[in-house]
């Protein structure tokens, strides 16, 4: 697997999600990572990091899991967590689909194993995500 830097990954998310600034894309990546960490069991999180290139491992490790002090012993859905963090349903959907699309592109063959760690909601978003090449016409960039 080719190394992927944090900057490269975030810039790829920026392209897929149509984020205007790098910082907007970085916020989306951080939010998705926080929510994934909260939704996954610790062993699943450890298994996912084995799929990541080193640059993503560092990004994953420095991200704290999402916490919601109003819900005890209950993990809200990815969409609900992201909606609360990012402010809208549209922002939540855009972030998770962009990050999952970047995973598909940057993890390549390791990406095949990724959905096994996701719940039904996560697998739905995984199926909705795509790489830049598969979801955008090249003419859009001219």
Steps between C-alpha positions, in 0.01 A plus 500: 500500500631843405546737796228762532567815696240670713509801267452285189202320656334822614554659159340197338199536733493867402471405133237231546288705739538827313631676809623852428783504753746250636383579853138414410613163365721442806201571726293246306773234530539564871124481556466172309799348681356607837164346419651179364709465815186540711298254289761224479597260775866546604607178327332614176680832520830318541422278201415801283833663577672194352341595167630859515827627357723664761381857435141404575597303809649815649187699416276227647708472818493874576121520460290462815170308476177696483325520836145601576444543872122497451499133394624247752584145387366572153690572182306727266509436128786630287260735325362634830847558644621673185185707470550624855868578439467659156162668539288345226393177335654613170838577662500164679424305183754694296776443758453126541464434128809710421712327765381153398570587135852605596542171688397311187753685290791517740466158667434327166512122559481541879173691453323173416523394868384835641120449481526185714568725800201725438141463614214506248488879496875523440479242220223705338722809495789288375288384206402864426860622497725507197841617385541819299541301179186297551266777613602813313526576133848618404345805334393631841861586576560709188 
